[in-house]
Amino acid sequence: MDPDSLLRHIPLSVFKPFTFDVILLLLSILVLLVFSAMFSSAEVAYFSLTPAQLAQLKNQPGNRIHQLMLTLLNKPVRFIATLLISNSAVNIAIVLVSSYMMELVFNFEAYPLTGTIVNVVIITFVIVMFGDLIPKVYATKNNLKLAERIAIPLYITHKLFYPFSYLLASTTSFIEKRMKKISYQVTIDDLTHAIDIASNTNTPVEEKKILKGIVKFGNLDVTQIMKHRVDIEALDYNLPLSELLKLVVNYGYSRLPVYNTSLDNVSGVLHIKDLLPHLNKNDDFEWQQLIRKPFFVPESKMINDLLDEFQSKKMHLALVVDEFGGVVGLVTLEDVLEEIVGELNDEFDEDETFYTRIDDNNFVFEAKTLLNDVSRIMQIELTEFDGIAGETATLAGLVLELTGKIPLPGESVNFKNYKFTIESSDKRRIKRVKITRSVSPPYV
């Protein structure tokens, strides 16, 4: 039954004579509704001010109203506390005054349930419609104008309720700090597991790989994806042009480091496209003038930060140096992006030959292969090697950590569910390793 039909069924005997006190109470309710509307709209008006509007306030230091507004916004938590306390107090006052006025206007002693329903419906409707909804709609469309008009009464209220707002704000701050201490720390493994749970049979495998790559992206440093020093193709600064061109063709890269005497003394990076106008020159041509400034990064550089620097500096290649300034590796923009989207091969790239897949649980890798690539190819998490990898980034380093020596061909070592068998080695280094897994891969 709606309120109108309910009122039509109320007998005339429930109405009491209209008195002057009712008029005073009605005026009091109207005044309280104005305050309720002001406090309700203030939150929307002040906290919807755009950066441009705030800048306009700050650019007028002589405007007292604007300074009051900035003072209120300077401590937002305390300001919100003031609005909540004030609005709650006003709404409670409206309920009390309205209930008293209802008793003067109506006699519901014979109809207690009807009286309760009338009180609740009418008072709630008035407060929600005129004290909350309409003011907030108006504040949304006229935030700056309204904020200026109510600045003075809000500032006075803020001062009056200061002890209460301070107490409420302090309590909120204390609870917030406690919540931060007990907040749940989400690990990379948790996020990876969440991706597996959220995926279904219709989710493309490549899409899952990209999502997992994004999750792990911020947790990798350059040593985990770089090409190590022994594998870097570089050019001698003193090469004649004819020999330089032969090496450029043989290497097949678009950018090559140029060193003087040793790789620890890199003079710069040669962009092969810069050589194109000079292919017909003789050996007297000083190709060294084409060298561009090198870009060095430390071993501790995270690849998400490196990607930002590649973008800002408009570079595609960086040389990785250790704490003594010696070059330990080389990393490219392509290496960074491959950690998200997987291998990026063009028509000139050769197929990967650094590993052989025997079956789902047996692989043979070049020992210099990065652990990051091993985990990607075997479809396992890099954390599988936690506890032994240390500062090691390659499979050879991992085996050396396990054995403490350079093992002979045929020797093997076990770790967790993996068996590492040496396929090839010499007195100086491990060349090829076979990995046998005793269980199926835990990750897809």
Secondary structure, 3 states (H helix, E strand, C coil): CCHHHHHHCCCHHHECCCCHHHHHHHHHHHHHHHHHHHHHHHHHHHHCCCHHHHHHHHCCCCCHHHHHHHHHHHCHHHHHHHHHHHHHHHHHHHHHHHHHHHHHHECCCCCHHHHHHHHHHHHHHHHHHHHHHHHHHHHHHCHHHHHHHCHHHHHHHHHHCHHHHHHHHHHHHHHHHHHHHCCCCCCHHHHHHHHHHHCCCCCCHHHHHHHHHHHHHCCCEHHHCCEEHHHCCCEECCCCHHHHHHHHHHHCCCEEEEECCCCCCEEEEEEHHHHHHHCCCCCCCCHHHHCECCCEEECCCEHHHHHHHHHHHCCCEEEEECCCCCEEEEEEHHHHHHHHHCCCCCCCCCCCCCEEEEECCEEEEECCCEHHHHHHHHCCCHHHHCCCCCCCCEHHHHHHHHHCCCCCCCCEEEECCEEEEEEEECCCCEEEEEEEECCCCCCC
